[in-house]
Amino acid sequence: MESTIFSQHIIRGILDTDFYKLSMMQAILHNYPNAEVEWEFRCRDQEDFTAYIPEIKRQIEELADLQLTEDEQNYLSHIKFLTPDYIRFLRLFRFNPRYVTVSVENGQLSIILKGPWLHIVLFEIALLAIISEVRNKARYPSVELKQVNDRLYDKLDNLTKMASDDELKEFKLADYGTRRRFSYEAQHSVVEILTKEFPGNFVGTSNVHLAQKFNIRPLGTMAHEWIMAHQQLGFRLKDCQIAALDCWVREYRGLLGIALTDCITMDAFLKDFDLYFAKLFDGLRHDSGDPIIWAEKAIAHYKSLGIDPRTKTLVFSDGLNFPKALSIFRQLRDRINVSFGIGTNLTCDIEGVSATNMVIKMVSCNGQPVAKISDSPGKTQCRDASFVSYLKHVFNVESE
């Protein structure tokens, strides 16, 4: 009998995605509806996914059947910064598999997304969740939901033993695990348990479908693609981060105020994050590099601008588990507000299971290369080495 942990239909709806995809999609609709982009799949540990290609293709074709339901439309209409015209557009939106090319190159799975940014922005999370679940079903067919739940309960028990009562009153975490989840059912169960058993600490999920289902907050603002695209949207390269932040401020008028810092390194970001932006944005998100070094830079920057860091929030989301998050919390507590988005360690932490290490990243916008220069060696991604060199020169970034 087939385990109920795996699904015949992996993506459960238009909203089975990370919230920042919807927020960016609205900003794209209003500001860059004609931008053309290209994305590519990359497995960082060179795992062979080629045997799963037929099922991956089948799941991609199924995406074309999805559409926003009336119930989902009503749910989105109560999120005050999502505009009526965007929600109407989303009701008309359909995934178009013609924008996706799946093949084998040099013995490895190759996926290329190419087309209008507005119409392919939602593919990234769906594709990663599909690849992850198809692969896990093939590699770990005997895993049962009880193993996911038992592991989570063990981690929650350990957290309550490690943390004092005072610490637990302030420690906040969220589920960021859609893209590399073991399966939809695994993420569903994790969110359900955290909502019921850990309500004072669990602040929400990045998955909009599950946020609606469990009546919790959908979380997220922007991703790397937002700043990367601005490298080729008609602005001076030196002004791309400023342009991306300024456009976001104009779109959301002070809401959705957590900015991502590591598209061209934290140091380069802070040079552009002046008093204007520092006052308008509620805080910053960490996604690469040493979290404490990064946090110290953020705190020092706020102080240099005359801003009390305790009025701002740092969100950590890079490869976290409970002990690592608690350690960061203890080092920064009372100095600045902190919150933690935990992904793989929540939704794909099962004994005997190795999680995937894969991404799908934008590689060009309007026919020109874009790049992410991470604070972690090895996370830099761009097809064009000369453009990376030029970007580093413009922003005075040292080579890895």
Number of C-alpha atoms within 10 A of each C-alpha: 4 9 12 12 22 21 16 8 13 23 22 14 18 23 24 21 24 25 23 20 24 23 21 22 24 24 21 20 17 13 13 16 15 14 18 20 25 22 23 20 20 19 16 12 9 13 13 12 18 17 12 15 18 11 14 21 18 11 20 24 15 15 22 14 12 15 17 18 14 10 10 18 16 11 12 19 16 10 10 9 15 16 13 13 12 19 19 13 13 18 16 10 16 18 20 16 16 12 15 20 13 17 14 12 10 6 11 16 20 18 18 18 25 21 20 18 24 21 21 22 21 22 21 22 20 23 23 20 23 26 25 26 26 23 24 21 18 11 12 14 13 12 20 16 18 12 14 23 16 12 16 21 16 10 16 16 11 13 15 12 10 14 16 10 11 8 15 15 11 15 22 23 24 24 26 26 24 28 26 27 28 33 27 24 19 25 26 19 18 22 26 15 16 21 19 11 13 15 13 15 17 22 21 26 29 25 27 29 21 21 19 17 10 16 11 17 18 22 20 25 21 22 18 17 20 21 24 25 27 22 24 20 18 11 14 12 17 14 14 20 26 20 20 18 22 13 16 24 17 10 19 15 13 15 15 20 23 20 24 21 26 24 23 24 21 21 18 18 18 16 12 18 20 14 15 11 18 20 17 14 22 17 24 20 26 23 23 21 17 12 17 15 9 21 23 13 15 23 19 13 19 23 12 11 13 10 16 13 19 14 13 21 19 23 22 23 22 19 14 18 18 18 14 11 23 19 13 18 22 13 11 16 15 11 14 18 19 26 21 27 28 22 25 23 19 28 28 24 20 20 10 8 13 13 18 23 14 18 17 18 22 28 26 23 24 18 12 16 22 27 26 22 23 20 22 14 11 10 13 15 17 19 13 14 12 11 15 21 13 13 20 17 13 13 17 12 16 9 10 10
